[in-house]
């Protein structure tokens, strides 16, 4: 899990940093997770950073609470969220609260997963490149095993799995973002490489360009209207 996390952060960090206002400034990360997300990099870059997550590290730069319940007496210059929106209860509520916390013209930097692009061809490409499963298998290992056990066609299995996990599609997330923020950037690119065995981001991009894999990573930048 840590290796996967580190590869993802290393890939995503330049995009995040390039779209933040220059330090110093207040930056909040939604759903930083138990490993701390981008907060260490933000602090090292000169930002006043706070990570929000019920499972956040027990350290001064973090708050162990759901973002929807987090209250701050001041406003922040930027908000970052990495793969934390597709499984919240209500995307609109989360983004509405984000808008309340941003200064006028504040920046929202989002990295997300377009789960509707996880078609059978993409899934098989990923499954063929999985590392050996360990005691804590990654979600792709679990997904592969459940699909094989189900005996269902991929589309039927995947729809049922997404419904059971209550996943929001990338289209739904972008729709909610555009409803509340002024879009500055929207791009799609490699998403799965960090959990695969020896696959680089560039190799997944080459597979996308060749039509072997769907581009499932969403990179979105918006400003408060």
Helices and strands as residue ranges (DSSP letters): H 2-18, E 26-30, H 39-44, E 48-52, E 62-63, G 67-69, E 76-82, H 91-101, E 102-113, G 115-117, H 120-127, H 139-150, H 154-165, H 170-180, E 181-189, G 193-195, H 201-209, E 217-224
